């Protein structure tokens, strides 16, 4: 049975017409696992209601 990330890799590679060789799959899966874990940490970080967005600086 395929892992959910394997199904995601298949769907995204097909949608983007981007071939993913079998040898690359472990590295792609590991990268997605790290990205999802970091995204979860950001999502779970509670911000106070009075938090303002940072200003935009241009040079």
N, C-alpha and C positions, 0 to 999 in steps of 0.2 A: 504494500500500500504506500502510495506517495505521501510525503510530508506536505503540509499546507504551503510551506515556502517553495517547495518544488513545483507545486501547481501554479503559484504566483510567478515564479521564474519563467515557466513555460508560457503563461498567458502574456506576460509583459514582453518577453522576447518575440513572441508572435506578433503582438500589436505594434511593436517598434520595428519589425522585420530585422531584428538584431540576433544573429545566430549565437548561441551559447554552447560552446563545445563541452562535451561530457567532462573533460579534465578540468574545466573552469568551475563547474557547478559547486564543489565544496567551498571554494573561495567566494563565489557569489553569495552562497547561502550564509557563510560566516559574516560577510559584510552586511547583509540584510539583518541578521540577528543582532549585530552590534548597533546598527542604525535604529532598529525598532526598540532596543533596550534604552538607548539614549533618548529617543523620542518620548518613550514612556516616562522617563525621569523628568523631562521638561514639562510634560503634560501634567504630572502629579504635583509639581511645585506650585504651592498655593501663593497667589499674589493678593495683597490687600486691595480692596475696592478703590482706594485712592491712587493706585499706581498709574502713572502717566507714561505714555510712550516716549522713548528717547528722541531728542531732536535729530534732525538730519543735517549732517555737516557736509558741505561740498567744498572742494578746493578750486 
